[in-house]
Amino acid sequence: MRSEFDFINYIKDRHELKVIGDDCAVLPKDTQSDQLFTVDLLIENIDFRLDWTTPALLGHKALAVSLSDIAAMGGTPKYALLTLGIPQGLWKTSFLDEFYEGWHKLAKEFDVELIGGDISRSPNDLIIDSFVVGEVPHQKAILRSGAKPGDLTFVTGELGGAALGLLLLENGERLTNEGEDPLQRGLLRQLKPHPQVIIGNTLMQKGLATAAIDLSDGLSSDLAHICEASGVGAMIGSSKIPLTRGATFEMALNGGEDFELLFTIPEERRSEALELGAIEIGRIVTASSGIKLIDEKGQHDLDPKGFDHFAAR
């Protein structure tokens, strides 16, 4: 069965679409800047469950996932539109008031203005459609297609936390505070992700990253997206991948929703990436070498096994 990525590529090729292919669409604004456009759809019982989260945390995440796309392109988020399909039962409660409180709290942190959207009634489940517009200096957006053999690969933080949080929620754990307890931190990585807008913008300003993507589907899948777009291969070290406390290696590799950034840089600029607090995990190689995971037993093919909405569950 074809994946959602296969379908996107089919539509792109079938209708000769030129802009699709990165975390955001990049379109010219004027001689000084380009605009970034991104949209994310969140469906109840597919992307979230109301008994696992709070309205305010859901509002935060609805914006955070789109801000993460802007971050991956090195942009600055500016405006947002938010469309909601609301079940009748939620409409009669304070749910929306609390949802928008959480949304606007994160929007204020990054100076994002809500400029419109739509609200309609949904027959059963809550539907959230988040659209964000950002800006980036003209022709300075960080694309997925710029990685070159010899570049180093970095991530901006620990991985596996969101998958750990999902497992905890499935096992009945619930968020009771936002402290430093490892269990609560795992839940927060799933319920309240923090988009890496500042470091993404810094990578762009320094001209440091040759390619980048946000880790929404999982390291294995998102690395494959960079390799496909850039026409390269990659080698990553299993011992170099930073794990969230309590997370397994499988969670870090395939779990998704960490919303850290994965990016590549020229080897001679390694020290600059390290100064930003990023973690080196591997190297870009020629396409003929494929994508490999290196561990104590040697090299193994790394197949993309991150999240796919239409994969068998």
C-alpha positions in Angstrom: 0.0 0.0 0.0 1.3 3.4 -0.9 2.3 5.8 1.9 1.2 9.4 2.3 4.7 10.4 1.0 4.2 8.3 -2.1 0.9 10.0 -2.7 2.4 13.5 -2.3 5.2 12.7 -4.7 2.6 11.3 -7.2 0.5 14.4 -7.0 3.6 16.6 -7.3 4.8 14.7 -10.5 1.4 14.2 -12.0 0.4 17.9 -11.9 3.9 19.3 -12.3 3.9 21.1 -9.0 7.0 23.1 -8.5 6.8 24.4 -4.9 5.9 21.3 -2.9 8.8 19.4 -1.3 9.9 21.2 1.9 8.6 21.9 5.3 7.1 25.1 3.9 6.3 26.4 0.5 8.6 29.3 -0.3 7.2 32.1 -2.5 8.7 35.5 -3.3 7.4 38.5 -1.3 9.6 41.3 -2.6 13.3 41.9 -3.5 14.3 41.7 0.2 12.3 38.7 1.5 10.4 35.5 0.7 7.3 34.2 2.4 6.9 30.8 4.0 3.5 29.0 4.1 2.8 25.8 6.1 -0.4 24.0 7.1 -1.0 21.2 9.6 -4.1 19.1 10.2 -4.8 17.5 13.6 -7.6 15.1 13.9 -9.1 13.8 17.3 -8.3 10.2 18.0 -5.6 10.2 15.3 -3.3 13.0 16.3 -4.5 13.6 19.8 -7.0 12.4 22.4 -9.0 14.8 24.6 -8.7 12.6 27.6 -4.9 12.8 27.4 -4.4 16.5 27.3 -6.0 19.8 28.3 -7.6 22.4 26.0 -4.7 24.9 26.7 -2.0 22.3 25.9 -3.8 21.3 22.7 -4.0 24.9 21.7 -0.2 25.2 22.3 0.5 22.1 20.2 -1.7 23.1 17.4 0.5 26.2 16.8 3.8 24.5 17.8 3.7 21.9 15.0 3.3 24.7 12.4 6.0 26.9 14.0 8.3 23.9 13.8 8.0 23.9 10.0 8.9 27.6 9.9 11.9 26.9 12.1 13.1 24.1 9.8 13.3 26.7 7.0 15.2 29.2 9.1 12.2 31.6 9.0 10.5 34.0 11.4 6.7 33.2 11.9 4.5 36.2 11.4 0.8 35.4 10.9 -1.6 32.5 11.4 -5.0 31.3 10.4 -6.8 28.7 12.5 -9.8 26.6 11.3 -11.7 24.4 13.7 -14.4 21.7 13.3 -16.1 21.6 16.7 -18.4 18.9 18.0 -21.6 20.2 19.5 -20.7 18.9 23.0 -17.4 21.0 23.1 -19.1 24.1 21.8 -21.3 24.2 25.0 -18.3 24.2 27.3 -15.3 26.4 28.1 -13.1 24.2 25.9 -12.6 26.8 23.2 -11.8 29.6 25.6 -9.0 27.5 27.2 -7.8 26.3 23.8 -7.3 29.8 22.5 -5.6 30.8 25.8 -2.9 28.1 25.2 -2.7 29.0 21.5 -2.1 32.7 22.2 0.3 32.1 25.0 2.7 30.4 22.5 1.8 32.9 19.8 2.9 35.8 22.1 6.2 34.1 22.7 7.1 34.3 19.0 5.1 37.4 18.1 2.6 35.6 15.9 -0.7 37.3 15.0 -3.9 35.4 14.4 -5.4 37.0 11.3 -8.4 34.8 10.6 -9.7 31.3 10.0 -13.0 29.5 10.2 -15.2 27.6 12.6 -17.8 25.0 11.8 -19.6 22.1 13.5 -18.1 18.7 13.3 -20.4 15.7 13.6 -18.2 13.7 16.0 -14.5 14.6 16.4 -12.5 17.8 16.9 -10.7 18.9 13.8 -7.8 21.5 13.9 -6.4 23.1 10.7 -3.4 25.3 11.5 -2.0 27.6 8.8 1.1 29.8 9.5 2.9 32.4 7.4 6.5 33.3 8.0 9.3 35.3 6.4 12.9 34.7 5.5 15.4 36.9 3.6 15.2 36.5 -0.2 16.6 33.1 -1.3 17.9 32.3 2.2 15.4 29.7 3.2 17.0 26.4 4.3 15.8 23.7 2.0 16.0 19.9 2.3 17.8 19.7 -1.0 21.2 21.3 -0.1 23.0 18.5 1.7 26.3 17.4 0.1 28.6 14.4 0.6 31.1 15.3 3.4 28.6 17.4 5.3 28.0 16.5 9.0 24.5 15.8 10.4 23.3 17.4 13.7 20.2 17.4 15.8 19.2 20.2 18.1 18.2 18.1 21.1 17.3 14.8 22.7 15.1 12.4 20.8 12.5 9.8 21.8 10.8 12.0 24.4 7.5 12.4 22.5 7.3 8.6 21.7 8.0 7.9 25.4 5.2 10.4 26.4 2.8 8.7 24.0 3.6 5.3 25.5 3.0 6.7 29.0 -0.3 8.1 28.0 -1.4 4.8 26.4 -0.5 3.1 29.7 -2.7 5.5 31.8 -0.2 8.1 33.0 -1.4 11.7 33.0 0.3 15.1 33.3 -0.1 16.5 36.8 2.6 19.2 36.7 5.2 20.7 34.4 8.2 20.0 36.7 11.5 18.2 36.1 10.2 14.7 37.1 11.3 12.4 34.3 7.8 10.9 33.8 6.2 14.4 33.6 9.0 15.6 31.2 8.2 12.7 28.9 4.5 13.6 28.9 5.4 17.2 28.2 7.5 16.3 25.2 4.4 14.7 23.7 1.8 17.2 24.9 3.7 20.5 24.8 6.5 20.4 22.2 8.7 23.5 21.9 9.4 24.6 18.3 13.1 25.4 17.6 12.4 28.7 16.0 15.4 30.6 17.5 18.0 28.0 16.5 16.5 27.6 13.1 16.7 31.3 12.5 20.3 31.4 13.8 21.2 28.6 11.3 19.8 30.8 8.5 21.4 34.0 9.7 24.9 32.4 9.9 24.4 30.6 6.6 25.4 27.5 8.5 22.9 24.7 7.5 23.1 23.3 4.0 19.8 21.4 4.6 17.3 21.0 7.4 14.0 19.4 8.4 12.0 19.2 11.5 11.7 15.9 13.3 8.0 15.3 13.1 7.8 11.9 11.4 10.9 10.3 13.1 14.7 10.5 12.6 14.8 7.5 10.2 12.1 9.0 7.9 13.1 12.6 8.1 16.7 11.8 7.4 15.5 9.8 4.3 13.5 12.9 3.2 16.7 15.0 3.2 18.7 12.3 1.4 16.0 11.9 -1.3 15.7 15.7 -1.8 19.5 16.2 -1.9 20.3 13.1 -3.9 22.7 11.8 -1.2 23.2 9.0 1.3 23.9 9.2 5.0 25.7 7.4 7.9 24.7 7.9 11.5 26.1 6.4 14.6 23.7 4.7 17.0 25.8 5.7 20.0 25.7 9.4 18.9 21.9 9.7 18.9 20.9 11.6 22.1 18.1 9.9 24.0 15.6 11.5 26.3 15.8 9.9 29.7 13.6 6.8 29.8 13.3 6.6 26.0 14.5 3.6 24.0 16.7 3.7 20.9 13.7 2.6 18.8 11.7 5.6 20.1 14.4 8.0 19.2 14.9 6.5 15.7 11.3 6.1 14.6 9.0 7.7 17.2 8.5 11.2 15.7 6.9 14.3 17.1 10.1 15.5 18.9 10.0 18.6 16.8 13.8 19.1 17.1 15.6 20.0 13.9 17.8 17.7 11.9 20.3 19.7 9.8 23.5 19.3 7.8 26.6 21.6 7.7 30.0 21.7 6.0 32.6 19.8 8.1 34.8 22.8 8.6 32.0 24.6 10.5 31.5 21.8 13.1 32.6 24.1 16.0 29.8 26.6 15.1 27.1 24.0 15.4 28.5 22.7 18.6 28.5 26.2 20.0 24.8 26.3 19.4 24.3 23.2 21.6 23.5 20.9 18.6 24.6 17.3 18.7 26.6 15.6 15.9 25.1 12.2 14.9 26.7 11.4 11.5 27.8 12.4 8.0 26.3 12.8 4.5 27.8 10.4 1.9 27.2 9.7 -1.7 23.8 8.3 -2.8 25.3 5.0 -3.9 26.2 4.3 -0.3 22.6 4.5 0.8 21.5 5.3 4.4 23.3 3.4 7.0 23.2 3.0 10.8 26.5 2.2 12.4 26.6 0.3 15.7 29.0 -2.1 17.5 28.1 -4.8 15.1 28.9 -2.8 11.9 26.8 -1.1 9.3 23.2 -1.7 8.6 20.7 -0.3 6.1 18.5 2.2 7.8 14.9 2.0 6.5 12.5 4.8 7.1 10.0 3.6 9.7 8.7 6.8 11.1 5.0 7.8 11.4 2.8 7.3 8.3 -0.9 8.1 8.7 -1.9 5.3 6.4 0.4 2.5 7.5 -1.2 -0.6 9.0 -1.6 -0.3 12.7 
